[in-house]
């Protein structure tokens, strides 16, 4: 029988606690009561698809509203944001990479980061003229 060093066991336990804490909000939000890990993975994936669709709708609406210079900068920013989102979630979910929970944790991270970006873009849609925090007027 192979033994694990105490530090490795502690690290695994700590990672589990962090993942359980970070994922509990999403499970409570929409995925509570799902039976299997596969069901949880699918539910989290659907949540991300919905968040992404909402983001795309806000993005398209904002593109129509802003100046040509703003459109160019928004496209550039969104392209960079997608790279950031993917890299950030790859980093944040590294601890689950070999587990059956991994796709759920990735989807939850993508959902969280996407919802944050949607809020940022939504703010740009509701800016009043002259608001210096609005980029695409």
N, C-alpha and C positions, 0 to 999 in steps of 0.2 A: 504494500500500500504506500502510495506517495504522500508525503507530508508537505504542507504548505507553511512557509514561514509566517510567524504571527503578524508581521508587518503587511504581508500580502492579504491575509484574511481581514485585517483591519481596514486596508485600503478598499477592498471589495465591499465590505459593509458600509464604509463611508460613501462610496459611490452609489450604492443602492439607496441610502437615505437621501442623498442629494437628488437622485432621479425620481424617487417616490415623491419628494416634496415638490420638485419642479413640475411634475406631471399631474399632480393631484387637481390643480385648478381646471385643467382641460377635461379630466375625467368627470369631475363634478359638473362641469358646464354642459356637456352634450353626450358623453359616452358612458355615464353611469348605468349600471345594470346590464351591460354587455357581458356575455358569458365567457367567451374564450379570448385568448390573446389575439387571435386572428380577427375576431369581431372588433376588438379595441383598435387594432391596427387600421382596419377598414374605416371605422368611425373617425379616427384622427385624420386619415387621408381625406375623407369627405369634408371635414372641417377646414382643412387647408385649401381644398378646391374652392370652397365657398369664399374663404377669405381672399384668395387670389382673384376670383371673379369680381368681388367687390372692389378690390384694389384696381383692377383693370378698368372697371366702369368709372371710378373716380378719376383715374389717370386720363382716360379718353375725354371726359368732361372738362378737365383742367386744360388739356391741350387745345380744345376748341375756344377756351376763354382767354388765353394769354397771347401776348405778342409773339411775333416770329422769333425774336431773340430769346424770349422766354421759352418757347417751344424747343428751340435748339438746346438750351441749357437743361431743360427738364428731361429731354431724351438722353442727354449725356449723364445726368445725375441718376436717372432710373437704371441705365445700363450699369453704372458703377454700383448702385444700390443692390442690384441682383447679384453681382459678384460678391459683395459684402455679405448679403443674406446667406448665400450658399456656403461661404467660407466660415461665417460665424456659427451656423448650425452644424457644420462638419466638426468644428472645434468643440462646441458645447455637448455634442452627442458622442464624442469619441469613447467615453466610458461604457457605452452600450453596444459598441460596434459588432460584437460577436453574439449578441443575445436576440431572442425573439421579440423583445420589447423595442429594439432599435428603430424599426420603421415608424412605430408610434411616436417615439421620442423625437425623431427627426421631423415628422409631420407637425407635432406640437410646437417645436421650435420655429419651423417655417410659418406656422399660423401666427404665432406671437409676434415675430418680426414683421410679418406682412401686415398685421393689424396696426402695428405702430406706424408703419409707412403710410397706410391708408389714412390714419389720423393726421399725419403731417400734410399729406396732399389735400385732404378735406379742409384743413385750415387755410390752405392757399386758395381754395375755392370761395371761401367766405370772407376774404380780406376786404377791407374797405379801401377805397382809392386813397393813396397817399401813405398807407401803412408800409413802413420801411422794412418790415419783416416779410413782405410779399415779393417773391422773386420775378414773377412773370407778367407784371402789369404792362 
